[in-house]
Amino acid sequence: MLRRILHRIVFIRLGVDPRTQDYYVRRIKEGKTRREIVRCLKRHAAREVFQLVKQLRERRA
């Protein structure tokens, strides 16, 4: 389920977030494939989600 959520986050960002779109274009120019770029974006999104969860746990403790 988490993989599906990360997938959705990445593709929504690709559609609406200028920073993500710029990153995508920059990586395409570097010769990266769409699959490689999406993998990197998912990794980045996973780190962000983990940090949010970590902050929530710390607040509850």
All heavy atoms as TSV, in Angstrom:
chain	resi	resn	atom	element	x	y	z
A	1	MET	N	N	0.820	-1.188	0.000
A	1	MET	CA	C	0.000	0.000	0.000
A	1	MET	C	C	0.872	1.263	0.000
A	1	MET	O	O	0.549	2.228	-0.671
A	1	MET	CB	C	-0.924	-0.002	1.202
A	1	MET	CG	C	-1.870	1.158	1.194
A	1	MET	SD	S	-3.134	0.893	2.409
A	1	MET	CE	C	-3.505	2.524	2.839
A	2	LEU	N	N	1.957	1.242	0.759
A	2	LEU	CA	C	2.841	2.407	0.799
A	2	LEU	C	C	3.438	2.688	-0.577
A	2	LEU	O	O	3.566	3.842	-0.983
A	2	LEU	CB	C	3.955	2.209	1.823
A	2	LEU	CG	C	4.930	3.375	1.989
A	2	LEU	CD1	C	4.187	4.643	2.370
A	2	LEU	CD2	C	5.976	3.052	3.025
A	3	ARG	N	N	3.770	1.631	-1.303
A	3	ARG	CA	C	4.316	1.831	-2.652
A	3	ARG	C	C	3.310	2.543	-3.546
A	3	ARG	O	O	3.670	3.425	-4.328
A	3	ARG	CB	C	4.702	0.480	-3.256
A	3	ARG	CG	C	5.951	-0.091	-2.621
A	3	ARG	CD	C	6.228	-1.492	-3.018
A	3	ARG	NE	N	6.168	-1.705	-4.453
A	3	ARG	CZ	C	6.385	-2.865	-5.022
A	3	ARG	NH1	N	6.678	-3.919	-4.304
A	3	ARG	NH2	N	6.314	-2.997	-6.331
A	4	ARG	N	N	2.059	2.187	-3.420
A	4	ARG	CA	C	1.007	2.823	-4.220
A	4	ARG	C	C	0.864	4.300	-3.846
A	4	ARG	O	O	0.684	5.161	-4.720
A	4	ARG	CB	C	-0.314	2.093	-3.995
A	4	ARG	CG	C	-1.396	2.534	-4.943
A	4	ARG	CD	C	-2.700	1.831	-4.729
A	4	ARG	NE	N	-2.526	0.419	-4.418
A	4	ARG	CZ	C	-3.435	-0.331	-3.802
A	4	ARG	NH1	N	-4.571	0.194	-3.436
A	4	ARG	NH2	N	-3.206	-1.597	-3.552
A	5	ILE	N	N	0.950	4.587	-2.559
A	5	ILE	CA	C	0.844	5.976	-2.093
A	5	ILE	C	C	2.016	6.799	-2.613
A	5	ILE	O	O	1.825	7.919	-3.101
A	5	ILE	CB	C	0.777	6.018	-0.555
A	5	ILE	CG1	C	-0.538	5.401	-0.073
A	5	ILE	CG2	C	0.926	7.443	-0.035
A	5	ILE	CD1	C	-0.590	5.132	1.411
A	6	LEU	N	N	3.229	6.248	-2.527
A	6	LEU	CA	C	4.404	6.974	-3.035
A	6	LEU	C	C	4.285	7.210	-4.539
A	6	LEU	O	O	4.636	8.279	-5.040
A	6	LEU	CB	C	5.681	6.204	-2.715
A	6	LEU	CG	C	6.060	6.136	-1.245
A	6	LEU	CD1	C	7.247	5.210	-1.046
A	6	LEU	CD2	C	6.339	7.516	-0.690
A	7	HIS	N	N	3.789	6.222	-5.250
A	7	HIS	CA	C	3.579	6.345	-6.687
A	7	HIS	C	C	2.628	7.508	-6.983
A	7	HIS	O	O	2.896	8.350	-7.848
A	7	HIS	CB	C	3.026	5.027	-7.238
A	7	HIS	CG	C	2.858	5.007	-8.707
A	7	HIS	ND1	N	3.901	4.751	-9.566
A	7	HIS	CD2	C	1.776	5.207	-9.492
A	7	HIS	CE1	C	3.455	4.794	-10.812
A	7	HIS	NE2	N	2.170	5.069	-10.786
A	8	ARG	N	N	1.546	7.558	-6.251
A	8	ARG	CA	C	0.563	8.623	-6.455
A	8	ARG	C	C	1.156	9.989	-6.123
A	8	ARG	O	O	0.947	10.962	-6.860
A	8	ARG	CB	C	-0.676	8.359	-5.612
A	8	ARG	CG	C	-1.745	9.411	-5.854
A	8	ARG	CD	C	-3.069	8.994	-5.354
A	8	ARG	NE	N	-3.522	7.867	-6.166
A	8	ARG	CZ	C	-4.692	7.276	-5.996
A	8	ARG	NH1	N	-5.503	7.692	-5.055
A	8	ARG	NH2	N	-5.059	6.274	-6.754
A	9	ILE	N	N	1.908	10.079	-5.027
A	9	ILE	CA	C	2.547	11.344	-4.645
A	9	ILE	C	C	3.436	11.850	-5.777
A	9	ILE	O	O	3.366	13.011	-6.175
A	9	ILE	CB	C	3.376	11.176	-3.354
A	9	ILE	CG1	C	2.463	11.010	-2.143
A	9	ILE	CG2	C	4.313	12.373	-3.151
A	9	ILE	CD1	C	3.194	10.595	-0.876
A	10	VAL	N	N	4.253	10.956	-6.312
A	10	VAL	CA	C	5.199	11.350	-7.367
A	10	VAL	C	C	4.466	11.832	-8.609
A	10	VAL	O	O	4.793	12.883	-9.163
A	10	VAL	CB	C	6.150	10.183	-7.701
A	10	VAL	CG1	C	6.906	10.454	-8.996
A	10	VAL	CG2	C	7.115	9.954	-6.566
A	11	PHE	N	N	3.460	11.117	-9.047
A	11	PHE	CA	C	2.796	11.511	-10.286
A	11	PHE	C	C	1.918	12.745	-10.116
A	11	PHE	O	O	1.766	13.528	-11.062
A	11	PHE	CB	C	2.053	10.329	-10.897
A	11	PHE	CG	C	3.002	9.400	-11.595
A	11	PHE	CD1	C	3.528	8.295	-10.946
A	11	PHE	CD2	C	3.434	9.680	-12.876
A	11	PHE	CE1	C	4.440	7.467	-11.575
A	11	PHE	CE2	C	4.349	8.862	-13.517
A	11	PHE	CZ	C	4.851	7.750	-12.863
A	12	ILE	N	N	1.396	12.966	-8.924
A	12	ILE	CA	C	0.681	14.220	-8.677
A	12	ILE	C	C	1.664	15.380	-8.706
A	12	ILE	O	O	1.410	16.415	-9.325
A	12	ILE	CB	C	-0.095	14.165	-7.346
A	12	ILE	CG1	C	-1.291	13.221	-7.495
A	12	ILE	CG2	C	-0.550	15.561	-6.928
A	12	ILE	CD1	C	-2.017	12.935	-6.206
A	13	ARG	N	N	2.811	15.201	-8.052
A	13	ARG	CA	C	3.832	16.252	-8.055
A	13	ARG	C	C	4.330	16.537	-9.471
A	13	ARG	O	O	4.577	17.691	-9.819
A	13	ARG	CB	C	5.010	15.861	-7.172
A	13	ARG	CG	C	4.723	15.984	-5.705
A	13	ARG	CD	C	5.941	15.640	-4.905
A	13	ARG	NE	N	5.708	15.842	-3.490
A	13	ARG	CZ	C	6.629	15.629	-2.571
A	13	ARG	NH1	N	7.838	15.216	-2.914
A	13	ARG	NH2	N	6.351	15.829	-1.311
A	14	LEU	N	N	4.501	15.496	-10.264
A	14	LEU	CA	C	4.943	15.718	-11.645
A	14	LEU	C	C	3.927	16.551	-12.417
A	14	LEU	O	O	4.291	17.301	-13.321
A	14	LEU	CB	C	5.166	14.379	-12.357
A	14	LEU	CG	C	6.491	13.697	-12.072
A	14	LEU	CD1	C	6.488	12.281	-12.652
A	14	LEU	CD2	C	7.646	14.500	-12.635
A	15	GLY	N	N	2.677	16.452	-12.051
A	15	GLY	CA	C	1.640	17.202	-12.746
A	15	GLY	C	C	1.469	18.629	-12.273
A	15	GLY	O	O	1.062	19.491	-13.055
A	16	VAL	N	N	1.789	18.915	-10.999
A	16	VAL	CA	C	1.465	20.234	-10.460
A	16	VAL	C	C	2.622	20.980	-9.811
A	16	VAL	O	O	2.536	22.196	-9.640
A	16	VAL	CB	C	0.293	20.151	-9.442
A	16	VAL	CG1	C	-0.969	19.643	-10.097
A	16	VAL	CG2	C	0.656	19.299	-8.251
A	17	ASP	N	N	3.685	20.305	-9.427
A	17	ASP	CA	C	4.778	20.946	-8.688
A	17	ASP	C	C	5.897	21.369	-9.632
A	17	ASP	O	O	6.566	20.524	-10.232
A	17	ASP	CB	C	5.323	19.981	-7.630
A	17	ASP	CG	C	6.413	20.597	-6.789
A	17	ASP	OD1	O	6.372	21.822	-6.567
A	17	ASP	OD2	O	7.316	19.854	-6.350
A	18	PRO	N	N	6.129	22.679	-9.757
A	18	PRO	CA	C	7.171	23.162	-10.672
A	18	PRO	C	C	8.578	22.644	-10.333
A	18	PRO	O	O	9.372	22.367	-11.221
A	18	PRO	CB	C	7.128	24.680	-10.532
A	18	PRO	CG	C	5.834	25.001	-9.898
A	18	PRO	CD	C	5.407	23.785	-9.145
A	19	ARG	N	N	8.885	22.502	-9.033
A	19	ARG	CA	C	10.217	22.003	-8.648
A	19	ARG	C	C	10.417	20.572	-9.131
A	19	ARG	O	O	11.490	20.226	-9.629
A	19	ARG	CB	C	10.406	22.067	-7.140
A	19	ARG	CG	C	10.489	23.481	-6.606
A	19	ARG	CD	C	10.683	23.502	-5.117
A	19	ARG	NE	N	9.640	22.698	-4.477
A	19	ARG	CZ	C	9.779	22.069	-3.316
A	19	ARG	NH1	N	10.906	22.136	-2.657
A	19	ARG	NH2	N	8.792	21.383	-2.801
A	20	THR	N	N	9.385	19.752	-9.000
A	20	THR	CA	C	9.472	18.357	-9.448
A	20	THR	C	C	9.570	18.302	-10.967
A	20	THR	O	O	10.343	17.513	-11.514
A	20	THR	CB	C	8.255	17.554	-8.957
A	20	THR	OG1	O	8.166	17.675	-7.529
A	20	THR	CG2	C	8.371	16.088	-9.318
A	21	GLN	N	N	8.823	19.151	-11.640
A	21	GLN	CA	C	8.873	19.189	-13.096
A	21	GLN	C	C	10.255	19.630	-13.581
A	21	GLN	O	O	10.793	19.038	-14.530
A	21	GLN	CB	C	7.798	20.142	-13.623
A	21	GLN	CG	C	6.395	19.637	-13.371
A	21	GLN	CD	C	5.333	20.698	-13.573
A	21	GLN	OE1	O	5.632	21.877	-13.766
A	21	GLN	NE2	N	4.081	20.276	-13.519
A	22	ASP	N	N	10.845	20.621	-12.922
A	22	ASP	CA	C	12.198	21.068	-13.281
A	22	ASP	C	C	13.210	19.954	-13.062
A	22	ASP	O	O	14.109	19.751	-13.883
A	22	ASP	CB	C	12.600	22.299	-12.465
A	22	ASP	CG	C	11.799	23.537	-12.816
A	22	ASP	OD1	O	11.162	23.543	-13.899
A	22	ASP	OD2	O	11.796	24.482	-12.012
A	23	TYR	N	N	13.067	19.243	-11.947
A	23	TYR	CA	C	13.958	18.123	-11.649
A	23	TYR	C	C	13.852	17.074	-12.747
A	23	TYR	O	O	14.858	16.563	-13.241
A	23	TYR	CB	C	13.583	17.507	-10.297
A	23	TYR	CG	C	14.390	16.284	-9.941
A	23	TYR	CD1	C	15.638	16.405	-9.347
A	23	TYR	CD2	C	13.906	15.003	-10.195
A	23	TYR	CE1	C	16.388	15.286	-9.014
A	23	TYR	CE2	C	14.650	13.888	-9.876
A	23	TYR	CZ	C	15.880	14.032	-9.287
A	23	TYR	OH	O	16.621	12.918	-8.972
A	24	TYR	N	N	12.633	16.770	-13.163
A	24	TYR	CA	C	12.400	15.767	-14.205
A	24	TYR	C	C	13.084	16.169	-15.509
A	24	TYR	O	O	13.799	15.378	-16.123
A	24	TYR	CB	C	10.897	15.578	-14.412
A	24	TYR	CG	C	10.556	14.537	-15.443
A	24	TYR	CD1	C	10.533	13.190	-15.109
A	24	TYR	CD2	C	10.259	14.896	-16.755
A	24	TYR	CE1	C	10.228	12.222	-16.044
A	24	TYR	CE2	C	9.960	13.931	-17.700
A	24	TYR	CZ	C	9.943	12.604	-17.341
A	24	TYR	OH	O	9.657	11.652	-18.277
A	25	VAL	N	N	12.886	17.410	-15.921
A	25	VAL	CA	C	13.480	17.906	-17.167
A	25	VAL	C	C	15.005	17.875	-17.083
A	25	VAL	O	O	15.683	17.442	-18.026
A	25	VAL	CB	C	12.973	19.338	-17.479
A	25	VAL	CG1	C	13.753	19.956	-18.626
A	25	VAL	CG2	C	11.486	19.313	-17.787
A	26	ARG	N	N	15.542	18.291	-15.943
A	26	ARG	CA	C	16.994	18.296	-15.760
A	26	ARG	C	C	17.570	16.886	-15.866
A	26	ARG	O	O	18.592	16.670	-16.515
A	26	ARG	CB	C	17.325	18.919	-14.396
A	26	ARG	CG	C	18.778	19.223	-14.190
A	26	ARG	CD	C	19.030	20.057	-12.950
A	26	ARG	NE	N	18.685	19.370	-11.716
A	26	ARG	CZ	C	17.696	19.733	-10.888
A	26	ARG	NH1	N	16.963	20.794	-11.168
A	26	ARG	NH2	N	17.457	19.068	-9.787
A	27	ARG	N	N	16.917	15.927	-15.261
A	27	ARG	CA	C	17.395	14.542	-15.302
A	27	ARG	C	C	17.250	13.924	-16.689
A	27	ARG	O	O	18.096	13.135	-17.107
A	27	ARG	CB	C	16.652	13.677	-14.282
A	27	ARG	CG	C	16.968	14.037	-12.866
A	27	ARG	CD	C	18.423	13.815	-12.584
A	27	ARG	NE	N	18.698	14.127	-11.198
A	27	ARG	CZ	C	19.858	13.948	-10.625
A	27	ARG	NH1	N	20.863	13.471	-11.298
A	27	ARG	NH2	N	20.023	14.263	-9.372
A	28	ILE	N	N	16.198	14.289	-17.417
A	28	ILE	CA	C	16.032	13.799	-18.794
A	28	ILE	C	C	17.203	14.292	-19.645
A	28	ILE	O	O	17.775	13.535	-20.435
A	28	ILE	CB	C	14.685	14.272	-19.397
A	28	ILE	CG1	C	13.525	13.486	-18.785
A	28	ILE	CG2	C	14.664	14.156	-20.906
A	28	ILE	CD1	C	13.432	12.032	-19.198
A	29	LYS	N	N	17.572	15.558	-19.448
A	29	LYS	CA	C	18.704	16.118	-20.200
A	29	LYS	C	C	20.011	15.418	-19.859
A	29	LYS	O	O	20.925	15.377	-20.683
A	29	LYS	CB	C	18.830	17.622	-19.927
A	29	LYS	CG	C	17.729	18.435	-20.570
A	29	LYS	CD	C	17.868	19.899	-20.254
A	29	LYS	CE	C	16.726	20.695	-20.853
A	29	LYS	NZ	N	16.793	22.127	-20.485
A	30	GLU	N	N	20.100	14.881	-18.636
A	30	GLU	CA	C	21.296	14.137	-18.220
A	30	GLU	C	C	21.320	12.720	-18.788
A	30	GLU	O	O	22.285	12.004	-18.611
A	30	GLU	CB	C	21.372	14.066	-16.694
A	30	GLU	CG	C	21.633	15.388	-16.029
A	30	GLU	CD	C	21.601	15.295	-14.513
A	30	GLU	OE1	O	21.412	14.182	-13.969
A	30	GLU	OE2	O	21.750	16.342	-13.864
A	31	GLY	N	N	20.219	12.312	-19.422
A	31	GLY	CA	C	20.175	10.993	-20.031
A	31	GLY	C	C	19.518	9.920	-19.176
A	31	GLY	O	O	19.582	8.732	-19.508
A	32	LYS	N	N	18.888	10.310	-18.071
A	32	LYS	CA	C	18.211	9.340	-17.215
A	32	LYS	C	C	16.900	8.902	-17.855
A	32	LYS	O	O	16.277	9.643	-18.612
A	32	LYS	CB	C	17.899	9.944	-15.843
A	32	LYS	CG	C	19.091	10.438	-15.083
A	32	LYS	CD	C	19.891	9.294	-14.531
A	32	LYS	CE	C	21.028	9.830	-13.673
A	32	LYS	NZ	N	21.953	8.812	-13.298
A	33	THR	N	N	16.478	7.699	-17.545
A	33	THR	CA	C	15.196	7.210	-18.055
A	33	THR	C	C	14.079	7.643	-17.109
A	33	THR	O	O	14.325	7.997	-15.947
A	33	THR	CB	C	15.180	5.674	-18.157
A	33	THR	OG1	O	15.278	5.120	-16.840
A	33	THR	CG2	C	16.311	5.167	-19.031
A	34	ARG	N	N	12.856	7.595	-17.603
A	34	ARG	CA	C	11.695	7.951	-16.788
A	34	ARG	C	C	11.624	7.069	-15.542
A	34	ARG	O	O	11.349	7.544	-14.440
A	34	ARG	CB	C	10.423	7.819	-17.615
A	34	ARG	CG	C	9.155	8.170	-16.857
A	34	ARG	CD	C	7.945	8.111	-17.791
A	34	ARG	NE	N	6.719	8.356	-17.083
A	34	ARG	CZ	C	6.202	9.552	-16.839
A	34	ARG	NH1	N	6.838	10.631	-17.267
A	34	ARG	NH2	N	5.068	9.679	-16.183
A	35	ARG	N	N	11.908	5.796	-15.725
A	35	ARG	CA	C	11.860	4.857	-14.599
A	35	ARG	C	C	12.882	5.230	-13.517
A	35	ARG	O	O	12.575	5.201	-12.323
A	35	ARG	CB	C	12.122	3.449	-15.104
A	35	ARG	CG	C	12.105	2.420	-14.005
A	35	ARG	CD	C	12.279	1.049	-14.573
A	35	ARG	NE	N	10.953	0.578	-14.949
A	35	ARG	CZ	C	10.699	-0.605	-15.463
A	35	ARG	NH1	N	11.681	-1.442	-15.713
A	35	ARG	NH2	N	9.480	-0.972	-15.750
A	36	GLU	N	N	14.087	5.604	-13.928
A	36	GLU	CA	C	15.123	6.001	-12.965
A	36	GLU	C	C	14.720	7.273	-12.214
A	36	GLU	O	O	14.919	7.377	-10.995
A	36	GLU	CB	C	16.453	6.245	-13.675
A	36	GLU	CG	C	17.113	5.005	-14.214
A	36	GLU	CD	C	18.316	5.309	-15.076
A	36	GLU	OE1	O	18.258	6.258	-15.893
A	36	GLU	OE2	O	19.313	4.584	-14.932
A	37	ILE	N	N	14.144	8.217	-12.933
A	37	ILE	CA	C	13.728	9.482	-12.326
A	37	ILE	C	C	12.619	9.246	-11.320
A	37	ILE	O	O	12.662	9.764	-10.190
A	37	ILE	CB	C	13.291	10.481	-13.415
A	37	ILE	CG1	C	14.461	10.806	-14.331
A	37	ILE	CG2	C	12.732	11.752	-12.786
A	37	ILE	CD1	C	14.073	11.502	-15.618
A	38	VAL	N	N	11.637	8.458	-11.703
A	38	VAL	CA	C	10.523	8.164	-10.799
A	38	VAL	C	C	11.038	7.444	-9.553
A	38	VAL	O	O	10.599	7.723	-8.434
A	38	VAL	CB	C	9.424	7.351	-11.524
A	38	VAL	CG1	C	8.409	6.808	-10.541
A	38	VAL	CG2	C	8.745	8.215	-12.577
A	39	ARG	N	N	11.978	6.541	-9.718
A	39	ARG	CA	C	12.558	5.831	-8.574
A	39	ARG	C	C	13.201	6.814	-7.600
A	39	ARG	O	O	13.005	6.727	-6.381
A	39	ARG	CB	C	13.591	4.818	-9.048
A	39	ARG	CG	C	14.107	3.916	-7.956
A	39	ARG	CD	C	15.120	2.914	-8.454
A	39	ARG	NE	N	14.630	2.131	-9.581
A	39	ARG	CZ	C	15.274	2.000	-10.747
A	39	ARG	NH1	N	16.433	2.585	-10.940
A	39	ARG	NH2	N	14.763	1.264	-11.709
A	40	CYS	N	N	13.944	7.781	-8.126
A	40	CYS	CA	C	14.579	8.793	-7.275
A	40	CYS	C	C	13.529	9.655	-6.565
A	40	CYS	O	O	13.670	9.964	-5.378
A	40	CYS	CB	C	15.492	9.690	-8.092
A	40	CYS	SG	S	16.972	8.868	-8.698
A	41	LEU	N	N	12.499	10.038	-7.288
A	41	LEU	CA	C	11.438	10.856	-6.697
A	41	LEU	C	C	10.689	10.089	-5.609
A	41	LEU	O	O	10.323	10.661	-4.576
A	41	LEU	CB	C	10.471	11.335	-7.786
A	41	LEU	CG	C	11.036	12.397	-8.730
A	41	LEU	CD1	C	10.106	12.602	-9.922
A	41	LEU	CD2	C	11.269	13.707	-7.997
A	42	LYS	N	N	10.466	8.804	-5.820
A	42	LYS	CA	C	9.807	7.987	-4.794
A	42	LYS	C	C	10.669	7.895	-3.547
A	42	LYS	O	O	10.165	7.961	-2.421
A	42	LYS	CB	C	9.507	6.583	-5.327
A	42	LYS	CG	C	8.326	6.522	-6.250
A	42	LYS	CD	C	8.090	5.093	-6.684
A	42	LYS	CE	C	6.936	4.991	-7.649
A	42	LYS	NZ	N	6.715	3.599	-8.090
A	43	ARG	N	N	11.964	7.732	-3.745
A	43	ARG	CA	C	12.882	7.667	-2.606
A	43	ARG	C	C	12.817	8.964	-1.798
A	43	ARG	O	O	12.758	8.947	-0.566
A	43	ARG	CB	C	14.300	7.429	-3.118
A	43	ARG	CG	C	15.077	6.466	-2.281
A	43	ARG	CD	C	16.449	6.203	-2.843
A	43	ARG	NE	N	16.393	5.224	-3.930
A	43	ARG	CZ	C	16.976	5.351	-5.102
A	43	ARG	NH1	N	17.697	6.415	-5.381
A	43	ARG	NH2	N	16.875	4.427	-6.015
A	44	HIS	N	N	12.814	10.071	-2.516
A	44	HIS	CA	C	12.746	11.377	-1.853
A	44	HIS	C	C	11.417	11.525	-1.102
A	44	HIS	O	O	11.391	11.975	0.055
A	44	HIS	CB	C	12.903	12.500	-2.885
A	44	HIS	CG	C	12.876	13.859	-2.294
A	44	HIS	ND1	N	13.926	14.375	-1.572
A	44	HIS	CD2	C	11.909	14.804	-2.298
A	44	HIS	CE1	C	13.604	15.595	-1.159
A	44	HIS	NE2	N	12.399	15.866	-1.589
A	45	ALA	N	N	10.328	11.141	-1.723
A	45	ALA	CA	C	9.015	11.230	-1.082
A	45	ALA	C	C	8.955	10.324	0.146
A	45	ALA	O	O	8.383	10.705	1.178
A	45	ALA	CB	C	7.916	10.853	-2.076
A	46	ALA	N	N	9.551	9.146	0.064
A	46	ALA	CA	C	9.562	8.221	1.201
A	46	ALA	C	C	10.296	8.846	2.388
A	46	ALA	O	O	9.850	8.721	3.536
A	46	ALA	CB	C	10.215	6.903	0.808
A	47	ARG	N	N	11.408	9.525	2.114
A	47	ARG	CA	C	12.144	10.189	3.191
A	47	ARG	C	C	11.293	11.272	3.845
A	47	ARG	O	O	11.288	11.428	5.068
A	47	ARG	CB	C	13.445	10.795	2.665
A	47	ARG	CG	C	14.510	9.772	2.427
A	47	ARG	CD	C	15.854	10.460	2.110
A	47	ARG	NE	N	16.519	9.695	1.081
A	47	ARG	CZ	C	16.693	10.069	-0.163
A	47	ARG	NH1	N	16.298	11.254	-0.570
A	47	ARG	NH2	N	17.285	9.294	-1.039
A	48	GLU	N	N	10.569	12.036	3.021
A	48	GLU	CA	C	9.712	13.089	3.557
A	48	GLU	C	C	8.602	12.506	4.420
A	48	GLU	O	O	8.312	13.019	5.508
A	48	GLU	CB	C	9.108	13.913	2.424
A	48	GLU	CG	C	10.103	14.789	1.712
A	48	GLU	CD	C	9.466	15.568	0.578
A	48	GLU	OE1	O	8.438	15.111	0.037
A	48	GLU	OE2	O	10.001	16.624	0.224
A	49	VAL	N	N	7.961	11.453	3.946
A	49	VAL	CA	C	6.881	10.808	4.699
A	49	VAL	C	C	7.432	10.257	6.017
A	49	VAL	O	O	6.813	10.414	7.076
A	49	VAL	CB	C	6.207	9.692	3.870
A	49	VAL	CG1	C	5.266	8.860	4.722
A	49	VAL	CG2	C	5.466	10.294	2.682
A	50	PHE	N	N	8.593	9.613	5.969
A	50	PHE	CA	C	9.195	9.065	7.178
A	50	PHE	C	C	9.446	10.163	8.204
A	50	PHE	O	O	9.180	9.985	9.405
A	50	PHE	CB	C	10.501	8.341	6.845
A	50	PHE	CG	C	11.188	7.782	8.057
A	50	PHE	CD1	C	10.716	6.625	8.659
A	50	PHE	CD2	C	12.290	8.414	8.592
A	50	PHE	CE1	C	11.341	6.120	9.788
A	50	PHE	CE2	C	12.922	7.914	9.715
A	50	PHE	CZ	C	12.441	6.758	10.319
A	51	GLN	N	N	9.959	11.307	7.758
A	51	GLN	CA	C	10.216	12.414	8.676
A	51	GLN	C	C	8.920	12.924	9.307
A	51	GLN	O	O	8.889	13.247	10.503
A	51	GLN	CB	C	10.942	13.555	7.958
A	51	GLN	CG	C	12.380	13.256	7.632
A	51	GLN	CD	C	13.205	12.945	8.864
A	51	GLN	OE1	O	13.072	13.589	9.909
A	51	GLN	NE2	N	14.042	11.927	8.766
A	52	LEU	N	N	7.841	12.988	8.519
A	52	LEU	CA	C	6.554	13.426	9.065
A	52	LEU	C	C	6.042	12.451	10.119
A	52	LEU	O	O	5.566	12.858	11.178
A	52	LEU	CB	C	5.527	13.580	7.941
A	52	LEU	CG	C	5.754	14.743	6.989
A	52	LEU	CD1	C	4.792	14.650	5.813
A	52	LEU	CD2	C	5.590	16.064	7.719
A	53	VAL	N	N	6.148	11.160	9.842
A	53	VAL	CA	C	5.707	10.145	10.795
A	53	VAL	C	C	6.547	10.227	12.063
A	53	VAL	O	O	6.023	10.142	13.180
A	53	VAL	CB	C	5.782	8.739	10.160
A	53	VAL	CG1	C	5.569	7.658	11.195
A	53	VAL	CG2	C	4.767	8.614	9.042
A	54	LYS	N	N	7.837	10.399	11.895
A	54	LYS	CA	C	8.750	10.502	13.033
A	54	LYS	C	C	8.387	11.703	13.914
A	54	LYS	O	O	8.359	11.594	15.141
A	54	LYS	CB	C	10.179	10.636	12.501
A	54	LYS	CG	C	11.249	10.532	13.522
A	54	LYS	CD	C	12.601	10.554	12.819
A	54	LYS	CE	C	13.729	10.738	13.785
A	54	LYS	NZ	N	15.019	10.832	13.101
A	55	GLN	N	N	8.077	12.832	13.291
A	55	GLN	CA	C	7.691	14.025	14.046
A	55	GLN	C	C	6.391	13.800	14.808
A	55	GLN	O	O	6.258	14.216	15.962
A	55	GLN	CB	C	7.539	15.217	13.114
A	55	GLN	CG	C	8.834	15.748	12.573
A	55	GLN	CD	C	8.623	16.831	11.535
A	55	GLN	OE1	O	7.497	17.251	11.272
A	55	GLN	NE2	N	9.712	17.288	10.925
A	56	LEU	N	N	5.433	13.135	14.178
A	56	LEU	CA	C	4.169	12.852	14.851
A	56	LEU	C	C	4.364	11.956	16.072
A	56	LEU	O	O	3.752	12.168	17.112
A	56	LEU	CB	C	3.179	12.206	13.879
A	56	LEU	CG	C	2.574	13.122	12.830
A	56	LEU	CD1	C	1.746	12.321	11.837
A	56	LEU	CD2	C	1.717	14.195	13.499
A	57	ARG	N	N	5.217	10.944	15.914
A	57	ARG	CA	C	5.488	10.046	17.044
A	57	ARG	C	C	6.154	10.789	18.199
A	57	ARG	O	O	5.855	10.545	19.358
A	57	ARG	CB	C	6.363	8.895	16.613
A	57	ARG	CG	C	5.614	7.841	15.870
A	57	ARG	CD	C	6.492	6.662	15.665
A	57	ARG	NE	N	5.699	5.541	15.191
A	57	ARG	CZ	C	6.145	4.331	15.062
A	57	ARG	NH1	N	7.405	4.051	15.331
A	57	ARG	NH2	N	5.358	3.374	14.635
A	58	GLU	N	N	7.064	11.689	17.871
A	58	GLU	CA	C	7.761	12.446	18.917
A	58	GLU	C	C	6.800	13.364	19.657
A	58	GLU	O	O	6.931	13.561	20.857
A	58	GLU	CB	C	8.903	13.244	18.310
A	58	GLU	CG	C	10.069	12.393	17.859
A	58	GLU	CD	C	11.124	13.156	17.089
A	58	GLU	OE1	O	10.922	14.360	16.820
A	58	GLU	OE2	O	12.140	12.544	16.723
A	59	ARG	N	N	5.838	13.935	18.953
A	59	ARG	CA	C	4.858	14.813	19.598
A	59	ARG	C	C	3.960	14.042	20.543
A	59	ARG	O	O	3.549	14.548	21.582
A	59	ARG	CB	C	3.988	15.500	18.550
A	59	ARG	CG	C	4.713	16.564	17.790
A	59	ARG	CD	C	3.800	17.230	16.815
A	59	ARG	NE	N	4.539	18.099	15.926
A	59	ARG	CZ	C	4.046	18.610	14.828
A	59	ARG	NH1	N	2.800	18.363	14.471
A	59	ARG	NH2	N	4.788	19.378	14.057
A	60	ARG	N	N	3.628	12.803	20.170
A	60	ARG	CA	C	2.745	11.989	21.007
A	60	ARG	C	C	3.455	11.430	22.229
A	60	ARG	O	O	2.810	11.118	23.222
A	60	ARG	CB	C	2.184	10.837	20.194
A	60	ARG	CG	C	1.182	11.283	19.171
A	60	ARG	CD	C	0.582	10.116	18.458
A	60	ARG	NE	N	-0.375	10.568	17.468
A	60	ARG	CZ	C	-1.035	9.776	16.683
A	60	ARG	NH1	N	-0.858	8.470	16.734
A	60	ARG	NH2	N	-1.900	10.261	15.816
A	61	ALA	N	N	4.750	11.303	22.163
A	61	ALA	CA	C	5.494	10.693	23.278
A	61	ALA	C	C	5.682	11.650	24.438
A	61	ALA	O	O	5.428	12.755	24.478
A	61	ALA	CB	C	6.863	10.224	22.786
